Amino acid sequence: MLSEKSAATVRATLPAVGAAIGDITELFYEKLFAAHPALLRDLFNRGNQAAGLQKQALAGSIAAFATHLLEHPDTRPDVMLGRIAHKHASLGVTREQYPVVRLHLFEAIAEILGEAVTPEVAEAWDEVYWLMANALIAIEERLYAEQQVLAGDVWREWTVTARTEETADCTTFHLTPADGSPAPGFKPGQYVSVQTELPDGARQIRQYSLSGAPGSPVRAITVKRVHGGDGPDGEVSNHLHAHLRTGDTLRVSAPYGDLVLRDSAAPVLLASAGIGCTPMLSMLEHLAETGHPAPVTVLHADRTPADHALRSDHRALTHKLPGGSARFWYEADAEPGDETGLIDLTSTSVAPGTQAYLCGPLPFMRAVREQLIAKGVPAADIHYEVFGPDLWLAAA
């Protein structure tokens, strides 16, 4: 809980800090990477940094956390904190890195806001920072303990046992532990981080959902090649497509992620778009293996059937469930039985008590979420996953 003195100061200065937070975070990253260039090379996503997405994510999370402390002083924004902590844990972030972030962040605040940063203002925002940092540290250390690893020691070598070309731009890599030990379990819907050494020596990290069943001795990740359009192509996805072959090894983290299938007999709705189908496939395979008794509604949107990675698995797993039904939407080349255009739930029946899980681009998830809420699904029963910086700080 924020102290009364600091709360008054933060309330008075939040408009000014909020208006300048983008400039503050941009300068923060400049200072951080100047002092610690290895962080940009081996920890932070260079693509997101170049596009400014990481700056927006940090600014949004700080502003949202401060606002929550003022408007709801007796609670914490646990959904937001949990999502950030899972991402941090998958990267191996440790408590020792938080003072480093604090140093450069407050240098940036002082430089951008100048004389407005009085000792009282600095003390109040320092309290905000450490309330957020300590909450994240506690969650992250609990996540490490659950995986039975030392804080930050999340990496293991895995061997590629097979690769399958799913579409022109999607490839599935099948992995087993390089030391021959059993593959540790995970929860349906979780992801792993993959650390890839690139030609310039950088070890860039990206997250990929585990698309198989949790009990499988072989793990599977499906990587979509990122085409940059006006910007650069995705350096990690393109490198994996071009160079990762059967027999090669890959550094992979322990599994994390807060979009996981709840243990319940409730009806389930799985909605995805593009490569967002991968966590849904893991959930769907688990539901099929365990004989889920309630209705399972599977919805997917893509450009064309040829772009729909794991399309046959998506449909086959749905048909294994006695209460399973699948509907696919395509922008073009829809086949008989499929829909044309954007996803529209008008004629989709949603059973009372449904737990909904969404994964895909932000506009897609916003649209599906709005349609589900209009059908009476409570916001708390709609769960989602965002890869990359989380720019949509929704309540559920």
FIROLO-767180 format. One line per field, with one value per residue (C-alpha): z, x, y; residue number from 0. Coordinates in nm, 2 decimals, always signed. Each point is the difference from the previous one (the first is absolute). Example, Ala and Ser with C-alpha at 12.3 -4.5 7.8 and 13.67 -1.06 7.14 Angstrom:
FIROLO-767180
up <- c(+0.78, -0.07)
east <- c(+1.23, +0.14)
north <- c(-0.45, +0.34)
fipa <- c(0, 1)
//
This chain:
FIROLO-767180
up <- c(+0.00, -0.09, +0.30, +0.04, -0.05, -0.32, -0.13, +0.02, -0.19, -0.26, -0.06, -0.05, -0.23, -0.19, -0.29, -0.06, +0.04, -0.22, -0.27, -0.01, +0.07, -0.37, +0.00, +0.34, -0.11, -0.33, +0.19, +0.26, -0.27, -0.15, +0.33, +0.09, -0.32, +0.00, +0.34, -0.06, -0.38, +0.07, +0.11, -0.35, -0.16, +0.21, +0.19, -0.15, -0.33, -0.25, -0.24, +0.27, +0.10, -0.35, -0.05, +0.34, +0.12, +0.32, +0.09, -0.03, +0.21, +0.29, -0.01, +0.00, +0.29, +0.22, -0.06, +0.05, +0.33, +0.14, -0.10, +0.16, +0.33, +0.01, -0.11, +0.18, +0.29, +0.17, -0.29, -0.26, -0.38, +0.02, -0.36, -0.14, +0.26, -0.06, -0.38, +0.03, +0.26, -0.22, -0.29, +0.23, +0.14, -0.35, -0.07, +0.33, +0.15, +0.36, +0.30, -0.06, -0.32, +0.16, +0.16, -0.34, -0.16, +0.28, -0.03, -0.37, +0.02, +0.26, -0.18, -0.30, +0.21, +0.15, -0.34, -0.17, +0.27, +0.13, +0.31, +0.03, +0.16, +0.35, +0.27, +0.11, -0.36, -0.04, +0.33, -0.09, -0.34, +0.15, +0.23, -0.31, -0.18, +0.30, +0.07, -0.36, -0.01, +0.33, -0.11, -0.33, +0.18, +0.24, -0.28, -0.21, +0.28, +0.07, -0.37, +0.01, +0.31, -0.17, -0.28, +0.25, -0.14, +0.15, -0.07, -0.36, -0.07, -0.25, -0.30, -0.13, -0.32, -0.21, -0.32, -0.32, -0.08, -0.30, -0.19, -0.18, -0.26, +0.09, -0.25, -0.22, +0.31, +0.30, +0.11, +0.30, +0.19, +0.21, +0.30, +0.27, +0.29, -0.13, +0.32, -0.05, +0.31, -0.01, -0.14, +0.30, +0.00, -0.08, +0.02, -0.32, -0.15, +0.13, -0.21, +0.02, -0.09, -0.26, +0.00, -0.35, -0.09, -0.31, -0.25, +0.18, +0.33, +0.17, +0.19, -0.06, +0.18, -0.12, +0.15, -0.17, +0.12, +0.07, -0.25, +0.12, +0.29, +0.35, +0.05, -0.33, +0.02, -0.30, +0.01, -0.31, -0.09, -0.32, -0.12, -0.25, -0.22, +0.06, -0.32, +0.10, -0.28, +0.02, +0.28, +0.04, +0.00, +0.33, +0.06, +0.23, -0.19, -0.33, +0.15, +0.15, -0.33, -0.20, +0.23, +0.27, -0.11, +0.15, +0.23, +0.09, +0.36, +0.13, +0.33, +0.14, +0.33, +0.25, -0.10, +0.12, -0.08, +0.18, -0.29, +0.12, -0.01, +0.32, +0.17, -0.02, -0.18, -0.14, -0.36, -0.19, -0.29, -0.18, -0.24, -0.20, -0.31, -0.19, +0.19, +0.32, -0.06, +0.16, +0.37, -0.10, -0.15, +0.33, +0.19, -0.26, +0.01, +0.37, +0.00, -0.26, +0.20, +0.33, -0.16, +0.10, +0.07, -0.08, -0.34, -0.16, -0.27, -0.22, -0.21, -0.22, -0.25, -0.27, -0.34, -0.19, +0.08, -0.14, +0.27, +0.28, +0.18, +0.15, -0.17, -0.02, +0.36, +0.10, -0.15, +0.08, +0.37, +0.02, -0.15, +0.27, +0.25, +0.02, +0.07, -0.23, -0.29, -0.22, -0.22, -0.22, -0.17, -0.29, -0.18, -0.33, -0.16, +0.27, -0.06, +0.02, +0.36, +0.10, +0.03, -0.21, +0.16, +0.35, +0.31, +0.09, +0.30, -0.08, -0.07, +0.24, +0.31, +0.32, +0.29, +0.35, +0.22, -0.30, +0.06, -0.31, -0.10, -0.27, -0.19, -0.30, -0.12, +0.24, -0.24, -0.03, +0.38, +0.06, -0.26, +0.14, +0.36, -0.08, -0.17, +0.29, +0.25, -0.21, +0.02, +0.38, +0.07, +0.31, -0.07, +0.28, -0.21, -0.31, +0.01, -0.26, -0.10, -0.17, -0.14, +0.00, +0.22, +0.16, -0.12, +0.09, +0.38, +0.02, +0.32, -0.09)
east <- c(+0.00, +0.13, +0.05, -0.24, +0.28, +0.12, -0.35, -0.07, +0.32, -0.05, -0.36, +0.12, +0.28, -0.15, -0.13, +0.34, +0.18, -0.26, +0.03, +0.38, +0.02, +0.07, +0.30, +0.11, +0.00, +0.18, +0.28, +0.00, +0.08, +0.26, +0.18, -0.05, +0.14, +0.29, +0.10, -0.09, +0.02, -0.02, -0.36, -0.10, +0.21, -0.11, -0.32, -0.22, -0.18, +0.19, -0.29, -0.24, +0.26, +0.04, -0.38, -0.05, -0.23, +0.20, +0.00, -0.38, -0.04, +0.22, -0.17, -0.34, +0.08, +0.14, -0.29, -0.25, +0.16, +0.01, -0.36, -0.11, +0.18, -0.20, -0.34, +0.01, +0.24, -0.09, +0.06, +0.28, -0.04, +0.08, -0.10, +0.25, +0.27, -0.04, +0.03, +0.32, +0.15, -0.06, +0.18, +0.28, +0.04, +0.02, +0.29, +0.18, -0.04, +0.13, -0.05, +0.36, -0.11, -0.27, +0.24, +0.17, -0.33, -0.10, +0.34, -0.04, -0.38, +0.03, +0.29, -0.23, -0.29, +0.23, +0.14, -0.34, -0.20, +0.29, -0.08, -0.34, +0.16, +0.04, +0.13, -0.36, -0.11, +0.30, -0.07, -0.37, +0.08, +0.28, -0.27, -0.22, +0.30, +0.09, -0.35, -0.03, +0.35, -0.03, -0.34, +0.16, +0.30, -0.22, -0.21, +0.31, +0.18, -0.31, -0.01, +0.36, -0.07, -0.29, +0.23, +0.26, +0.27, +0.22, -0.11, +0.09, +0.14, -0.28, +0.21, +0.05, +0.14, -0.26, +0.05, -0.20, -0.14, -0.20, -0.13, -0.33, -0.09, -0.35, -0.06, +0.23, +0.08, -0.06, +0.23, -0.04, +0.31, -0.02, +0.24, +0.13, +0.24, +0.36, +0.11, -0.25, -0.20, -0.38, -0.17, -0.14, -0.38, -0.17, -0.36, -0.21, +0.05, +0.34, +0.30, +0.38, +0.27, +0.25, +0.35, +0.15, +0.36, -0.01, +0.28, +0.11, +0.05, -0.32, -0.20, -0.35, -0.30, -0.36, -0.30, -0.18, -0.31, +0.03, -0.25, -0.01, -0.16, +0.16, +0.09, +0.18, +0.36, +0.07, -0.07, -0.11, +0.02, -0.13, +0.19, -0.15, +0.25, -0.05, +0.00, +0.07, -0.19, +0.13, +0.25, +0.25, -0.10, -0.01, +0.36, -0.06, -0.29, +0.18, +0.32, -0.17, -0.18, +0.32, +0.25, -0.16, +0.01, -0.06, +0.28, +0.08, -0.03, -0.19, +0.00, -0.36, -0.14, -0.22, -0.37, -0.19, -0.32, -0.32, -0.23, -0.06, -0.30, -0.19, -0.07, -0.37, -0.29, -0.13, -0.08, +0.31, +0.04, +0.34, +0.03, +0.31, +0.14, +0.31, +0.28, -0.20, -0.15, +0.31, -0.10, -0.36, +0.13, +0.17, -0.32, -0.20, +0.22, -0.02, -0.38, -0.02, +0.24, -0.19, -0.34, -0.13, -0.38, -0.13, -0.04, +0.33, -0.04, +0.30, +0.02, +0.29, +0.06, +0.27, +0.09, -0.06, -0.02, +0.36, +0.11, -0.17, +0.28, -0.10, -0.34, -0.06, +0.11, -0.23, -0.30, +0.09, +0.05, -0.33, -0.18, +0.15, -0.22, -0.36, -0.10, +0.25, -0.08, +0.23, -0.06, +0.27, -0.01, +0.23, +0.05, +0.03, -0.02, -0.24, -0.08, -0.35, -0.12, +0.23, -0.09, +0.12, +0.10, +0.07, -0.10, -0.37, -0.15, -0.36, -0.11, +0.24, -0.17, +0.19, -0.10, -0.05, +0.31, +0.24, +0.36, +0.15, +0.36, +0.13, +0.33, +0.08, +0.06, -0.14, -0.28, -0.12, -0.01, -0.17, -0.27, -0.06, +0.00, -0.26, -0.22, +0.03, -0.09, -0.30, -0.11, +0.02, +0.34, +0.15, +0.33, +0.16, -0.07, +0.18, +0.37, +0.26, +0.36, +0.21, +0.35, +0.24, -0.05, -0.35, -0.16, -0.36, -0.03, -0.35, -0.17, -0.01)
north <- c(+0.00, +0.35, +0.22, +0.29, +0.26, -0.17, -0.05, +0.37, +0.08, -0.27, +0.12, +0.36, -0.10, -0.29, +0.22, +0.15, -0.33, -0.17, +0.26, -0.04, -0.38, -0.08, +0.24, -0.13, -0.36, +0.08, +0.17, -0.28, -0.26, +0.22, +0.03, -0.37, -0.13, +0.25, -0.13, -0.36, -0.08, -0.37, +0.04, +0.12, -0.27, -0.30, +0.08, +0.27, -0.06, +0.22, +0.00, +0.14, +0.25, +0.13, +0.03, +0.17, -0.27, -0.08, +0.37, +0.01, -0.31, +0.13, +0.34, -0.17, -0.23, +0.27, +0.24, -0.28, -0.11, +0.35, +0.07, -0.33, +0.09, +0.33, -0.13, -0.34, +0.04, -0.32, -0.23, -0.07, -0.04, -0.37, -0.08, +0.25, -0.09, -0.37, +0.04, +0.21, -0.24, -0.31, +0.18, +0.10, -0.35, -0.14, +0.24, -0.09, +0.35, +0.02, +0.24, +0.13, +0.17, +0.22, +0.25, +0.04, +0.08, +0.24, +0.19, +0.07, +0.06, +0.27, +0.16, +0.03, +0.13, +0.27, +0.10, +0.02, +0.17, +0.22, +0.22, -0.15, -0.31, +0.13, -0.24, -0.06, -0.09, -0.23, -0.17, -0.06, -0.15, -0.20, -0.16, -0.07, -0.17, -0.22, -0.10, -0.12, -0.15, -0.19, -0.14, -0.13, -0.14, -0.19, -0.15, -0.08, -0.18, -0.20, -0.10, -0.11, -0.20, -0.17, -0.11, -0.11, +0.22, +0.26, +0.36, +0.08, -0.35, -0.09, -0.11, -0.36, -0.15, -0.17, -0.21, +0.05, -0.35, +0.10, +0.30, +0.02, +0.27, +0.08, +0.29, +0.22, +0.21, -0.24, -0.28, -0.23, -0.10, -0.31, +0.00, -0.23, +0.07, -0.03, -0.18, -0.28, +0.08, +0.00, +0.31, +0.19, +0.06, +0.33, +0.14, +0.01, +0.35, +0.08, +0.11, -0.03, +0.25, -0.10, +0.16, +0.01, +0.10, +0.22, +0.06, +0.32, -0.19, +0.13, -0.25, +0.12, -0.14, -0.06, -0.18, -0.28, -0.19, -0.38, -0.15, -0.36, -0.18, +0.07, -0.37, -0.06, -0.10, +0.22, +0.38, +0.19, +0.36, +0.15, +0.30, +0.24, +0.18, +0.38, +0.22, +0.35, +0.18, +0.36, -0.10, -0.28, -0.37, -0.18, -0.09, -0.30, -0.16, +0.03, -0.14, -0.30, -0.07, +0.02, -0.17, -0.22, -0.36, -0.35, -0.08, +0.36, +0.12, +0.30, +0.18, -0.01, +0.14, -0.16, +0.04, +0.30, +0.20, +0.09, -0.09, -0.36, -0.23, +0.01, -0.33, -0.01, -0.18, +0.33, +0.05, +0.13, +0.24, +0.02, +0.30, +0.07, +0.17, -0.07, -0.16, +0.06, -0.34, -0.17, +0.04, -0.09, -0.33, -0.09, +0.06, -0.18, -0.31, -0.01, +0.03, -0.28, -0.22, +0.05, -0.04, +0.34, -0.05, +0.35, +0.17, +0.13, +0.27, +0.06, +0.32, +0.10, +0.29, +0.01, +0.14, -0.32, -0.37, -0.03, +0.25, -0.19, -0.18, -0.34, +0.03, -0.38, -0.05, +0.29, -0.18, -0.36, +0.08, +0.18, -0.31, -0.22, +0.19, -0.11, +0.36, +0.15, +0.24, +0.20, +0.31, +0.15, +0.34, +0.10, +0.33, -0.19, -0.35, -0.14, -0.36, -0.15, +0.00, +0.30, +0.36, +0.30, +0.33, +0.11, -0.20, +0.05, -0.17, +0.10, -0.36, -0.16, -0.15, +0.06, -0.22, +0.15, -0.02, -0.01, +0.07, +0.17, +0.01, +0.24, +0.03, +0.21, +0.36, +0.26, +0.12, -0.35, -0.06, +0.33, -0.09, -0.35, +0.12, +0.27, -0.26, -0.25, +0.27, +0.09, -0.36, +0.01, -0.15, +0.18, +0.18, -0.20, -0.32, +0.13, -0.08, +0.11, -0.02, +0.27, -0.08, +0.29, +0.31, +0.00, +0.31, -0.09, +0.02, -0.14, -0.09, -0.37)
fipa <- c(0, 1, 2, 3, 4, 5, 6, 7, 8, 9, 10, 11, 12, 13, 14, 15, 16, 17, 18, 19, 20, 21, 22, 23, 24, 25, 26, 27, 28, 29, 30, 31, 32, 33, 34, 35, 36, 37, 38, 39, 40, 41, 42, 43, 44, 45, 46, 47, 48, 49, 50, 51, 52, 53, 54, 55, 56, 57, 58, 59, 60, 61, 62, 63, 64, 65, 66, 67, 68, 69, 70, 71, 72, 73, 74, 75, 76, 77, 78, 79, 80, 81, 82, 83, 84, 85, 86, 87, 88, 89, 90, 91, 92, 93, 94, 95, 96, 97, 98, 99, 100, 101, 102, 103, 104, 105, 106, 107, 108, 109, 110, 111, 112, 113, 114, 115, 116, 117, 118, 119, 120, 121, 122, 123, 124, 125, 126, 127, 128, 129, 130, 131, 132, 133, 134, 135, 136, 137, 138, 139, 140, 141, 142, 143, 144, 145, 146, 147, 148, 149, 150, 151, 152, 153, 154, 155, 156, 157, 158, 159, 160, 161, 162, 163, 164, 165, 166, 167, 168, 169, 170, 171, 172, 173, 174, 175, 176, 177, 178, 179, 180, 181, 182, 183, 184, 185, 186, 187, 188, 189, 190, 191, 192, 193, 194, 195, 196, 197, 198, 199, 200, 201, 202, 203, 204, 205, 206, 207, 208, 209, 210, 211, 212, 213, 214, 215, 216, 217, 218, 219, 220, 221, 222, 223, 224, 225, 226, 227, 228, 229, 230, 231, 232, 233, 234, 235, 236, 237, 238, 239, 240, 241, 242, 243, 244, 245, 246, 247, 248, 249, 250, 251, 252, 253, 254, 255, 256, 257, 258, 259, 260, 261, 262, 263, 264, 265, 266, 267, 268, 269, 270, 271, 272, 273, 274, 275, 276, 277, 278, 279, 280, 281, 282, 283, 284, 285, 286, 287, 288, 289, 290, 291, 292, 293, 294, 295, 296, 297, 298, 299, 300, 301, 302, 303, 304, 305, 306, 307, 308, 309, 310, 311, 312, 313, 314, 315, 316, 317, 318, 319, 320, 321, 322, 323, 324, 325, 326, 327, 328, 329, 330, 331, 332, 333, 334, 335, 336, 337, 338, 339, 340, 341, 342, 343, 344, 345, 346, 347, 348, 349, 350, 351, 352, 353, 354, 355, 356, 357, 358, 359, 360, 361, 362, 363, 364, 365, 366, 367, 368, 369, 370, 371, 372, 373, 374, 375, 376, 377, 378, 379, 380, 381, 382, 383, 384, 385, 386, 387, 388, 389, 390, 391, 392, 393, 394, 395)
//
